[in-house]
């Protein structure tokens, strides 16, 4: 049917002026080629909720796991859709080595909830998977150990000058290894110590602060707005530089003594 339609359109172009005939045929060739590529990319999605029907102590985490398979090598962009409308980040899967990849997401709730999760494919084609429903019925008892637990991995420079901007000169990753989402908290880059001859006005020197709006269990995140720099009037010498997550103590965690990652740094006099 598609071939017959193309042949009829192609034949119709023969009655057009020569310059218009060539232009329209080129457009048709591009259209046919694009449709051919689109038709060749077959995508299959499987997704399930565990538990799908929960009754018991809350908060509870519902795990969504599945796989996406494709018919040919490609890079695929997708994101999870949630019934509460929360915007989930776009993820990229590389199918250059294998045609099947696993996907997973977690949803933690401390309230009764009848919801669903789906997957939206953004490229190389646009499609949405069926909604996977789940149900949570809380019995009103909150487990005492079900809390967030924030940790940070940090590696900064071994030396830096007074006033030096540290952006792009460190590696940092915040993780929630607890069982409950943490929302709206801060991360500081801090220097500890004092190398001056006079009495220390403070042994804690904040280099920069970033904000994290949400960190789900098992999720790695980066703070927004973090642009640390060395204080210009800090005396040169040896210090400790630390990344301090939940620095303002807004989040009640199952462990409060694992929020820092530190190493030594030498502060040099600005040239």
C-alpha positions as CSV (number, residue, x, y, z in Angstrom):
1,X,0.0,0.0,0.0
2,X,2.8,2.4,1.0
3,X,4.7,1.6,-2.3
4,X,1.5,2.2,-4.4
5,X,1.0,5.6,-2.7
6,X,4.6,6.6,-3.3
7,X,4.4,5.6,-7.0
8,X,1.3,7.7,-7.5
9,X,2.8,10.7,-5.8
10,X,6.1,10.3,-7.8
11,X,4.1,10.0,-11.1
12,X,2.2,13.1,-10.2
13,X,5.4,15.1,-9.9
14,X,6.2,14.4,-13.6
15,X,3.5,16.9,-14.7
16,X,5.2,19.7,-12.6
17,X,7.7,22.2,-14.0
18,X,11.2,20.7,-14.1
19,X,12.6,22.8,-11.2
20,X,9.6,22.1,-9.0
21,X,9.6,18.4,-9.9
22,X,13.2,18.0,-8.7
23,X,12.6,19.8,-5.5
24,X,9.5,17.9,-4.6
25,X,11.1,14.5,-5.4
26,X,14.0,15.4,-3.1
27,X,11.6,16.1,-0.3
28,X,9.8,12.8,-0.9
29,X,13.1,10.9,-0.8
30,X,14.0,12.4,2.5
31,X,10.5,11.6,3.9
32,X,10.7,8.0,2.7
33,X,14.2,7.6,4.2
34,X,13.0,9.1,7.6
35,X,10.0,6.9,7.7
36,X,12.1,3.8,6.9
37,X,14.5,4.5,9.8
38,X,11.6,5.1,12.2
39,X,10.0,1.9,11.2
40,X,13.1,-0.2,11.7
41,X,13.5,0.8,15.3
42,X,11.3,-1.6,17.3
43,X,11.2,-1.0,21.0
44,X,9.8,-3.4,23.7
45,X,9.3,-2.4,27.3
46,X,8.6,-4.6,30.4
47,X,8.0,-3.0,33.8
48,X,6.7,-4.2,37.1
49,X,6.1,-2.9,40.6
50,X,7.3,-4.7,43.7
51,X,5.3,-4.7,45.9
52,X,2.3,-3.9,43.7
53,X,-0.2,-4.2,46.5
54,X,1.2,-3.3,50.0
55,X,-0.4,-3.2,53.4
56,X,1.8,-2.7,56.4
57,X,4.3,-0.3,58.2
58,X,5.1,2.9,56.4
59,X,7.1,4.6,55.0
60,X,7.6,1.9,52.3
61,X,9.6,1.9,49.1
62,X,8.0,0.5,46.0
63,X,10.6,-0.7,43.5
64,X,9.9,-0.5,39.7
65,X,12.2,-2.7,37.7
66,X,12.1,-3.8,34.1
67,X,14.0,-3.8,30.8
68,X,14.0,-2.0,27.5
69,X,14.9,-3.9,24.3
70,X,15.5,-2.6,20.8
71,X,15.7,-4.2,17.4
72,X,18.9,-2.4,16.4
73,X,21.9,-0.5,17.9
74,X,21.1,3.0,19.0
75,X,21.1,5.5,21.9
76,X,17.8,5.8,23.5
77,X,16.4,8.6,25.7
78,X,13.7,7.8,28.2
79,X,12.2,9.0,31.5
80,X,9.8,7.6,34.1
81,X,6.4,9.1,34.4
82,X,4.6,9.2,37.8
83,X,1.0,9.6,38.7
84,X,1.8,12.4,41.1
85,X,3.2,14.5,38.2
86,X,6.8,14.6,39.5
87,X,9.2,15.4,36.7
88,X,11.8,12.7,36.5
89,X,15.2,13.2,34.8
90,X,15.8,12.1,31.3
91,X,18.1,9.0,31.1
92,X,20.2,7.7,28.2
93,X,20.7,4.0,27.4
94,X,23.4,2.9,25.1
95,X,22.4,-0.1,22.9
96,X,25.7,-0.2,20.9
97,X,26.9,-3.4,22.6
98,X,23.7,-5.1,23.6
99,X,20.1,-4.8,22.6
100,X,18.6,-5.1,26.1
101,X,19.1,-2.8,29.1
102,X,17.7,-2.9,32.6
103,X,15.8,0.1,34.1
104,X,14.7,0.8,37.6
105,X,13.2,3.4,39.8
106,X,12.0,3.7,43.5
107,X,9.1,5.5,45.0
108,X,8.9,6.0,48.8
109,X,5.7,7.0,50.5
110,X,4.6,7.3,54.1
111,X,0.9,7.7,53.2
112,X,-1.8,5.7,51.6
113,X,-1.4,5.8,47.8
114,X,-3.0,4.4,44.7
115,X,-0.7,5.4,41.9
116,X,1.0,4.3,38.7
117,X,4.4,4.5,36.9
118,X,5.1,4.4,33.2
119,X,8.0,4.9,30.9
120,X,8.1,7.5,28.1
121,X,10.5,7.0,25.2
122,X,11.8,10.3,23.8
123,X,14.1,9.1,21.1
124,X,14.9,7.6,18.6
125,X,11.0,7.3,18.5
126,X,8.3,8.8,20.7
127,X,6.1,6.4,22.7
128,X,4.7,5.7,26.1
129,X,4.4,2.4,27.9
130,X,1.2,1.3,29.7
131,X,0.7,2.5,33.2
132,X,1.9,0.1,35.9
133,X,-0.4,0.5,38.9
134,X,0.4,0.0,42.6
135,X,-1.3,0.4,45.9
136,X,-0.1,1.3,49.4
137,X,-2.2,1.0,52.5
138,X,-0.4,2.2,55.6
139,X,-1.4,0.8,59.0
140,X,-0.4,4.0,60.8
141,X,2.8,2.6,62.3
142,X,6.0,4.3,61.2
143,X,9.1,2.2,61.6
144,X,11.7,4.0,63.8
145,X,14.7,3.1,61.5
146,X,13.1,4.2,58.3
147,X,14.9,7.5,57.7
148,X,17.2,9.1,55.1
149,X,20.9,8.7,55.4
150,X,23.0,11.2,53.4
151,X,26.6,10.6,52.6
152,X,29.0,12.5,50.3
153,X,32.1,11.5,48.3
154,X,34.5,14.4,47.7
155,X,37.9,14.9,46.2
156,X,39.3,18.4,45.9
157,X,42.7,19.9,45.0
158,X,45.8,19.3,47.1
159,X,46.6,23.0,47.0
160,X,45.0,26.2,46.1
161,X,45.8,30.0,46.2
162,X,44.0,32.6,48.3
163,X,40.8,33.7,46.4
164,X,41.1,30.8,43.9
165,X,37.8,29.7,42.3
166,X,37.5,25.9,42.9
167,X,34.8,25.3,40.3
168,X,35.7,22.4,38.1
169,X,38.6,21.4,40.3
170,X,36.9,18.9,42.5
171,X,34.7,15.7,42.3
172,X,31.6,15.4,44.4
173,X,28.7,13.1,44.7
174,X,25.9,13.1,47.3
175,X,24.0,9.8,47.9
176,X,21.1,8.8,50.1
177,X,21.7,5.3,51.5
178,X,18.7,5.5,53.8
179,X,15.1,4.3,53.3
180,X,13.3,7.6,52.9
181,X,13.6,10.6,50.6
182,X,15.4,13.7,51.8
183,X,14.1,17.1,50.7
184,X,15.5,20.6,50.6
185,X,18.9,20.6,52.3
186,X,22.3,22.2,51.8
187,X,25.9,21.1,51.1
188,X,28.9,23.3,52.1
189,X,32.5,23.2,51.0
190,X,34.4,24.1,54.2
191,X,38.0,24.7,55.2
192,X,38.9,23.8,58.8
193,X,41.9,25.1,60.7
194,X,43.9,28.2,61.2
195,X,47.5,29.0,60.0
196,X,47.7,32.6,61.1
197,X,50.0,33.9,63.9
198,X,47.2,35.8,65.6
199,X,44.3,34.3,67.5
200,X,41.9,32.5,65.1
201,X,38.6,34.5,64.6
202,X,37.2,31.1,63.4
203,X,38.5,27.7,62.5
204,X,35.7,27.1,60.1
205,X,35.7,28.9,56.8
206,X,32.9,28.3,54.3
207,X,34.0,28.3,50.7
208,X,30.6,27.8,49.1
209,X,27.1,26.4,49.5
210,X,24.9,24.4,47.2
211,X,21.2,23.4,47.5
212,X,19.7,19.9,46.9
213,X,15.9,19.8,46.5
214,X,15.5,16.0,46.6
215,X,17.4,12.8,47.1
216,X,15.6,9.5,46.9
217,X,16.9,6.3,48.4
218,X,19.7,4.9,46.3
219,X,19.9,8.1,44.2
220,X,23.1,10.1,43.5
221,X,22.7,13.8,43.1
222,X,24.7,17.0,42.6
223,X,24.0,20.3,44.5
224,X,22.8,23.3,42.5
225,X,24.4,26.7,42.7
226,X,27.7,25.5,44.3
227,X,30.6,27.8,43.3
228,X,33.3,27.4,46.0
229,X,36.4,29.6,46.3
230,X,39.2,30.1,48.8
231,X,38.6,33.1,51.2
232,X,40.9,35.9,50.1
233,X,42.1,36.7,53.7
234,X,42.8,33.2,54.8
235,X,46.4,32.9,56.0
236,X,48.5,30.5,53.9
237,X,49.2,27.1,55.5
238,X,47.8,23.6,56.0
239,X,44.1,23.1,56.3
240,X,41.4,20.4,55.9
241,X,38.9,20.9,53.1
242,X,35.6,19.1,53.5
243,X,32.3,18.6,51.7
244,X,29.6,18.7,54.4
245,X,26.1,17.5,53.3
246,X,23.1,18.7,55.3
247,X,25.4,21.3,56.8
248,X,22.5,23.2,58.4
249,X,21.0,20.0,60.0
250,X,17.6,20.2,58.3
251,X,17.3,16.4,57.7
252,X,16.7,13.9,60.5
253,X,18.8,10.9,59.5
254,X,19.4,7.4,60.7
255,X,23.1,8.3,61.0
256,X,24.3,11.8,61.7
257,X,28.1,11.2,61.8
258,X,28.7,10.3,58.1
259,X,27.9,13.7,56.5
260,X,31.5,14.8,55.8
261,X,34.3,13.9,53.4
262,X,37.6,15.6,54.1
263,X,41.2,15.7,53.0
264,X,44.2,18.0,53.6
265,X,44.9,21.0,51.4
266,X,47.7,23.6,51.3
267,X,46.6,27.2,50.9
268,X,49.2,29.3,49.1
269,X,49.7,33.0,49.2
270,X,48.1,34.7,46.2
271,X,50.6,35.9,43.7
